[in-house]
């Protein structure tokens, strides 16, 4: 008979936390030094808890074990923290930095002023804090807010942990839902997937199961459908055919299609989804994308109507004058484009690098400004706007800043009711514009104004849904100027000639760095480890030594994707170790170690901070007392709470998609067969055209060939082109 192993008995251990050796905010794992009655030395306790703060009293159930490296430890299966009751513990707790506005200095002052009643004072009579020397209105508000947040966040943590959910999103849940967080999550846990960054449908679905929501329920099916459509919109689709949508939803939810059909119809009735049967195929839209697509077609039709704001001029004389002003002779194609720009209310100008787009736009703007037209210039990203401003000598703003987003109303200030004040709007880098933002921008343009849309249609399409520039051109609904002639000066750049060869599907010259000086090189490396080693050497030593560029400020590493050993995430860790090896201060949040001196990128629009997706910054300071990280974005110092650090990522390396609209002095593009699923011609072309002075391709020839041969861009489900054609038919 097989013997039954006895169930090990759990011991109870309790005492005040003297020191927090380690705490992972993402999963709650902590290593604590605890003072236990009857024990001469501090006891090491390891376990999981939402918060770990010196001064707190803990109750832990677990077992002793002898770690080979760290010695005797107590491994807690359950770990509960209780606010301290001794004056010493209270002071340590308050001085730990847990509460904003209180460090060791003010913790001591508060204990002296209020003694053992200090917690009750902060909780019930916080105005009395103002009687303590040095605590003014600003610090008072910080303390009260911090205390309230910690109290509510702890409740949320306990609730989430009791249902098997990790701890790292609790602060964001609190900031989104406030004190009703637990009630809202209990009522509909699927809201988390929609409202809270970093919580996906699967996590919300697990919570829903634990709360007893039936897998076949309509609320789950509705949430699943919305998740599928949101995921598809992140892949660039404005809508999706019903039959394919059902397939995707069945795969995700593992429930019968008839329940999903019912859920779709319910969502349509409640106005969250729209069914469209244009061209005899039924497509399903998220409502806001349907409206954006319809309205964008209407805006373009509206803006094309009426008379051009430019007064009558003799175009030949105007062109001669521009050539005298700039000292540049315009090509015949450019002269024809200038003429068209003085006549067409909406005009698209497209073409690759070195074909004279900048010269053409400058020439048009000189004529317009000479005739006293008010011209507004904009681009989707801060870097693109800065480049546009430098090339034209006129002020250029990002689209978000131009439209003046109001955080209180969560709307743009400029819209169809309150349009921009201009005669001409120039939009650069228009390939990056998705349907939603393009619609918002054109809504704010007055009907009497002209619009100049400039961009390279061969680059990657927008990260957001739609394929606006390509659809505009293909629809033939607006006049288009396509510049193709590479000018003599530009033709001397190997970056430009190589980019055009890539765009044609031809192999660029694979010049090794040992050969004569150039601005475009290829370095072959087959094994991933070899690629990583060479990359570090290039960025840290070879490029700075040979060309004089600064590793962090001037060199940008680009990768086709985030994932894989040679993806942007992995490369960032290696580059961080090599380029910022001994940082003064660090903080670990959301699985990333942030250090003073790190290059970082904003990955979502933050309208309150006026920092937008793709903006690059440098970490200037990490304040442990205030739990803040200060980041320098082009001279603007922006403070981030530690719980907001999931809005930024390391940016020594970034994906080619994230580099759109930017130019860097030096670009190193990593290409490997690991990136197979993302290797496309327009991706490689976009990466190469980000480099201004020097471009290096690093990787395998096979990966390069794969990218060149895959010319087809992934199909995006959008009906903008069809709608534009219908408008002109």
C-alpha positions, 0 to 999 in steps of 0.5 A: 500500500502506497504511503500518504505523505503528511501535509506539511504544517504551516507556521505563523510568524509575525513582527514589524518590517525593518527593511524592504530588501526587494519588492516587485511592483508588477507581481508583488514578490517581496523580500522583507527583513522582519523583527520577530520576538525571541529572535536575535537576528532579523528574519528574511521573509519571502512572499507576495504582497501588494505593498511592502513598507518598512514599519508595517506589521506583518502576519505570515503563514508558511515554512522555513527553508534553507536557501543555498545562496541566502541561508535560512528564510521564511517562505510565506504562502500568505502574507498580510500587512497591518499598519504599525502600532508603535511610534517607532513603526509609525515613523518608519512607515510614514518616512518610507516614501509610501505617502507623497509629501512625507519623507523621514524628516516630516515623518519625525515631525508628525510623530512629535506633533500627534504621537500614536494618533497620527493615522487618525489625524490624517484620516479624519482631521487632515486640516490639523496637519497644517499646524505642523511647521513646514506643511503648507497647502501644497504638501498638505494636499499631497499627503491627503491625496496620497493617504486616500489613494493608498487606503483605496488601492489596498482594498482594490489590491486585496479584491484583485488578489483574492480573485487571482489577478496581479497587483500592478494595475491597481493604482490605474484602476483607482485613478480611472474608477475612484472609490467605486472601483470594486463595485464597478469591477464586480458589476462588469469586469470586462470594462477593465479590458476597455478602460485600463491600459495593460489589462487585456480581455483574457485577464478580464475574462479570468476575473469574470469567471472567478466572479461567476459570470457564465462563459456562454453569457451575452455580456461575455460574448459582447465583450469578446466581439468588442475586443476582437474589433479593437484588436483588428483596429490596432492592426489597421482595420476600420471594419471587418467582414461579418463572416471573418469576424464570427470566425475570430470571435469563436476562436477567442471565446470558444462558444457557439456562433449563434450566441455571438450572432445574438451579441453582435445584433445586441451591440448594433441595437445598443449603438456600439457597433454598425452594420454596413452592406456597401458593395453587397458584403456585410461589414461590422464597424465599431461605431466611432470608426464608421462615423470617422470614415463617413465624415472624412469622405464628407469633409474632403467633398466639402473642402473641395467646393468653392473658390481657392483663397489665393487671389488671381496671379500670373503663375509664370511670374510667380514661379520666376519670383520664387526661383529668384527668392530661393536661388533654386530652379524648379523642374517642369514637374515642380512648376506644374505642381505649383500651378496646380496648388494655386488652383486645387482646393485640396491637393496631395503631393507624394514622392520618395526622398530626394525628389524635391517635396520640400522645395516644392512645398516651400515654393508654394508657401512663399507664393501664398505668404507673399499674397498674405494668406494665413498658412498653418503647418502641421504634422502627426509627430513632434519630430515631424513638425520640428522638421517641417518648421526647420525646412520652411522657416514657419511655425509648425505644430503637431496635429494635437497641439494645433487642434488644442486638446482640452483634457477637461472635456476630452475633446479638441477645442478646434472642430467644425463649430470652432474652426481653425483660423487659416486660409491654407493648411499644410499637412506633412507626413500624411501617411501616418494619419489614421481615419480618426485623426484625419477626420478631426483635423479636416473637420476643423478646417474652414470651408473657404481654406485650401488643404495641401496634403504631403507624404510618401505613400510608399512608406508604412501606413498609419499605426491606427486604423485606415490607409488614408493617404493611399485611399485618397490617391487610389480614389482619384477624388482629389488631384495628386502630384507624384514626384519621381525625379531624383535631383542631382544633389540627392542622387549623390546620397547612397541613402536616397538611391538605396531607398529608391532601389528598395522601393523598386524591389531591387537589392541596394549596394551592399557596401562593407564598412571597410570600403570607401567612405559612404553614408550607407553600409551593410554588415552581414551577421547570421547568428543572433548572438553575433548580431547583438555583439556587433550592434553593441560594438557599432553603437558604442565604439565604431560609429562614434570613433569613425564618424563622431556621432554620440551613441545615445543622442545621435544613433537610433537602432530600428527593428522590424518588431518588438518581440524575439531575441532581436526585437526592440525590447530585447535589444533595449536591455542590451543597449541599456547595459552597454550605454548606461552601465552605472546609473545614479538612480534607478526604479523598476516598474512594469517589468522595466528598469528605468535609469537616469540617463536612459533614452525613452519613448512615450507610447500613448497620447497623454494630453494633460502632459502634452506628450504624444505617442512616439515622442523621445525623451531622456530621463533626467531625475528619479525622485524616490520621496515623491515617487516621480521620474522627470523626463526631458522631451526636447527641453520640456521637463515632464514629471511622471508618477511611478505608476504612470511609467507604463506610458513610456518604454526604453528607446535605445531601440524602437520598432520601425513603425514607431520611428515613422515621422522621425529622422535621426542622424544615424540609423542602424536597421537590424534585419534577421529571419527571426523577423520573418512575419514582419519583413516587408518592402515598405517596412525596410523602405521606411526604416532606411528613409529615417536616416539623415546622415548614415544608415547601416543595415545589420543582419542577414542577406536572406532577411534582406531578400525576404523584405525586398520580395514581399511587396504586398502590404497587408490588406486593411479593411476600409471603405474610404476609397469606395466612399470617396469614389461614390462622392465623385461619381 
